[in-house]
């Protein structure tokens, strides 16, 4: 039976979403005898998406001037990456961190997905979140040691040196890896699913369930993204503008009181931010050009064994070193022109733009997989849509 390409494309997207569930895929493949096979799911889904797009759509693609400049510039950077990389693993990780996100955004923005398939896609994300909620609860029932032994067969506080799953604490609360792998990924998976569900009234009630794993991730960068988005969404409505006066009269004192108690409970501790600033000023000795970058492959995950340079904890600093100010300007123009023409979408971009100053977003497989789904064009039709 001939399988239509659009069904394969949809299946590849589902496969990419499954790849974000690191613990779940680990359990499945470990039971089959080789847990490391889970590492192949993400690159495999990426290759399938790209191949199907090129096979069916490439001749019909319209390219803007910004697209063309972006493609040419980052192709030149790729040549430099080949020279900077000292191993295939380093090359792959660097390519994933710099290119995967933009390639997927370019592809998804050109593709129309049938509305019924889009609903299935978002519901699939929702059901995965429900499973993650159950496993976060299991962490609190069993405790961190028994939970990690349950899912991996052993217990390592912090990051497991081989499996890379992470369990830590935040004040008196556990930061559970759930079925994804670490609390940061749980937070980003939750907030991105919320954004996708917030695009359609069909998920008006369901979307609030995604806030449970977001809250229990205890990831402040994910909190920040959600708060910025909701504030912008709320106060840009005309009917809410008058409420600003009430906010200033009543809200500010109440907010200050809340912040005081949160500070006392260590939720708003600025220690990690101070530490980042210190490391940025003392540990980022990188040979780069401020306009053109040039350190692509020598910063981020590709810089294995280089300490803080492997993470940087700032997406914009990572892009500056990799592609320079010219690259950052092209990225911003590229994303802006691909953005959907509605306020909610712009608010999402603003929230992630600000968060990118304190988090290296591209090192999260969850982010580079789920964020591009926001750019999918939805065809409001019951008919099957070809790629």
N, C-alpha and C positions, 0 to 999 in steps of 0.2 A: 504493500500500500504506500503510495506516494505521500510523504509528509510535507506539508506546505512550509515554505521558508519562514513565514511569519510565526508559525507555531514553534519552530526551532529557535527563532530569535527570542520569543517569549520564554521558552524553556531555558535559554542561556542566561537571561536576566534572573530567573528564579534560582538557577545554579549559582550565580554570583552572590545572591542574597544568602543562600545556604553557606557559602564560603565564609561569611562573617561570623557564623556560629562555631567558633574554634573548638570549644569544649564538646559540643554535640558531635561534630565531625570527628573529633579525636576519639570519642567513645565508640562511634560506629566503626572506624577503620582499625582501632585497636582490637576490637572484637573479631575483626577479619584477619588480624595477624600483623598488620603494618600501619601504625598510626601516622607515619610520615606521609602517607599518600594524601592526607588531608591538605597538605601544602600545595598540591597540584590543582585543587578545585578553583581557586581564585584566578591564577593565570590562564587556566583552561577556559573558563567562562569568558574571560576577556578576549582571548584569541578567537573564540567562536563568534562573539558579538562583532568583532572587527571583520572577520572573514565574511560573515553573512551580509554585513553592511556593504562591503566592497563588491561582493558578488552580485547583489541585487540593486543597489542604490547608487553606486559611485558615478554612473553616467548621468544621473539626474540631479546631482548635487550642485547647488548654487553657492559660490564662494564670494564673500565680501572682501573688500580691500583689507580690512582688519584681519580677517581669516587668513588671507594670503600672506600678509606681513608676519602674522603670528607663526604660521607654518614654516615660512622661510627662516625666520630667526631661530626658532627652536630646533629646526633641522640642522642649522649650523652649530648650535649648542650640542646636539647629539654627536656630531663628529668630534667635538672637543671631549665629550663624555667617553668616547671610545678610547681616546688617548689617556684620559685621567684614570680610568678603571684598571685595577690590577688583577681582577679576577672576574669570571662570569657572574658569580654571585653578587659582587659589588656592582657590576654593570646592570644586572636585573633589578636590584633593589633601588638603585638611583633612577633608573628608567621608570619604575613603578611610582616612585615618590614625585617625580617631576611631570611625567607624561600621561599616566593612566587617567587622571582626573579630567584633563582637557580633551583627550581623545574621546572619552565616553560622553562628555558634555556635547562635543561636536556631533557625535553620532546620534545621540538621543534627541537633540534639538532638530535633527533632520528627519526623524522617524515619527510617523503617526501610529499611535497605539489605540486599538479599539477600546472604547470606554468600558465594555464588559471585562476585557482583559486587565485594564487598569484597576478596576474594582477588585479583581482576583489578586492582583499584585499587592495592593495595599492591605487586603484582608490577610494575605499570607504573612506580611510583616507583622500585622496585629496578632495573629495566632502565635508567632514566634515570641512576641513580647509577653503574651500570656504565659507561655512555657517558662520564660526567663523570670517572670514574677514568682512562679511556683518554686523555682530553684533558688531564688534569693531567699524566699521564706524557708526553704530547706536548710540554707546556710545557718539561719538563726535557730532552727530546731535542733540541728546536729552539732553546731559549733564549727569553727573553721577547720580544725584538724580532721574531724570525722568526715566533713563535707569534701575536702580535697582528697582524702583517701578513697571516698566513694567514687569520685569522678576520674581520678588519675591513678589510684592505687598507692599513693604516697603523699607525704605532707612536707612542704617547704614554705616557711613563712616568707612573705614577700613574693619575689619572682622565682618560679621554678627554673633552674638553670638550663634544663633541656626542653621542657614543654612550653615554657614562656608564659604559662598562666600565672596570674597574680592575685594574691589575696592579702589585703592589708586592713588596717582599722582607721576610722576617723572618729576621734574622741572615743566614745563608748560604743560606737557602731562598727559593724563589719562592712568592709567594701568587698562585696561578693563578685567573683568573676561570672556568676550565673552560668549560662550556656555559651557565652561569647568569649570570655578569656580574661578580661580585666574590667575594672569598674569604669574607667574612662570610656571604653568602647560601649559598655552598657548605657552610660549616659548619653553618648552621641547617637546610638541606635534608637534610643527612646525619643530624643528631641527631633531627630530627622523623621521618624515615623509620625510623630505628632504633626509636623509641618506638612507632610504629604496628606494626612487625613484632614487637616484644616483647610485643604483646598476644595473640599466638597461637603455639602450639607448632609450628605448621606452618612457621614461619620461624625455628626455633630455630638453625639453622646459617647460613642466608642473612644474618641480621641483622648478623653480625659483619663482613661485607664492607662494610657501610655505614660502618664505622669508618675505612676507608682514606681516603676523601675528608675525613672529619672531622679526622683527624690532619694531613693535608696542607693543610688550610685554614689552619692556624696561627692560629686565632681563639680567643682565651682565653675569651671569654664562652660560646662553644659548648662548649669543654672543661669549663667550670665547670658548665654545665647537665647534661652527661653524668655528671660525677663526683658531683655532689650526688644525682642520681637513683640511681646505682648504689650509693652509700654507704647511702642510706636503704633501698633494696631489700635490701641484704645484711644490715644489722644489725637490721632489724626481723623477721627470721626467727629463731624461737626457738632453732634449732640453732646459729645463729651468734653469739648473745649471749655465750656462753662464750668466744668467740674475741676478744672485746674486751680481756680481760685479757692475752692473748698479744700483741695489737696494741700495748697500752700498754707492754709489757715489751720487745718486739723492734721493733715497727713504728715507734714514735716516733723512736728513734735513726736507724733506716734512712731514715725520711721526712725527718728533718732533714738527713741527708747528701745525699739526693736533691735536696732543695730548694736546698742549697748549690751543687751542681753546675749545677742549672737556672738559678739566679740568676747564676752565672758566665757561662753561655751566653746570658744576656739573655732567656731564655724567660719568666721571672717578673718582668721589669722593671716597676716600679710607676710609671714616669714618666708613662705615659698616664693612670693613675688620678689622680695628683697634678695633672696638667694639667686633667683634668675638674673636680676639686674647685675649682681656681683659677678656671676659667671659670664654674662655677656661682655662685661668690661674687662675681665681678666683671662678668660679661657677661650676666647674666639679670635685667636691669632690665625687669620686666614689670608692667603695671598689671592686677592681678587681685585677687579676693577669696579669702581662704584657705578659706572655707567653700563658696563657690559658683563659684569659678573666674572665668569671664567672658572669658578671653583666647583662647577657641577661635577658630581662624582667624588669630590673631596670633602663634602659636608653632608650631613644627614646619614641615613642608614648605610649608604655606600662607603662611608668612612669608618669601617670596622676597626675597633681598637683605639679610636681617637678620643675616647671619653665624652666630654660634653658636646663636642662637635658632631657626635652621632645623633643627638637629639635637637640641640639648639633651643628647644622650647619656644620657638617663634617661627611661624610659617613665613612671615614677611622677611625675616632675617635670612631664613633658608633660601627664599627666592632671590633676595638681594645678592647673596654670595654666589648663587647658581647662575642667575641670569641678569643681574644688575638692575638699575632703575629702568632701563629700557624694557627689560623683560617684565617688570612689575606693571609698567604702564600698559603694555600689550595685554597682559593678563586681565587687568581691570577693564580695559576696553572690550576685550573678548567676552568676558562675563556679562558686562552691561548690555552689550548688543544681543546676547543670547537670552537675556532675562525676559520672562513673560511680562506682558504689559498690564500688570496689576500691582497694587500697593503691597499686598502680602509678600509677593515674591521679592520685591525690592527690600522689604524689611528683613527678610531671611538673609539676603546678601549682606546687608549692613551688619546684622548680628554676627555672622561668621567673619566678616571683614574685621570687626573689632576684636573678636576672640582670637583671630589669627596672630595678634601681636604677642600673646602669651602662651600659645599652644601651636606645635607644629602639626597642623591638621593632616597633611599628606602622609604622615606615618601611621595613620589609622586606616586599616582596610575597610572598616565600617564607613568612614567618611568618604573615601574615594570610590566606594561602591554605591552607597545610598544617596549621597548628595546629587550626583548626576541625574538620578531618577526624577528630580524636581523639574528637569528641563524637557522631559518627554512631552510631546504634543499629543493631546487626547482627542480622538475623533468621536464626537457624540453621535454614534450610530450603532445599530444592532448588527450591521453587516460585518462580515469578516474583512479586516483591513490588511492588505498586502503591504510588505515593507516598501 
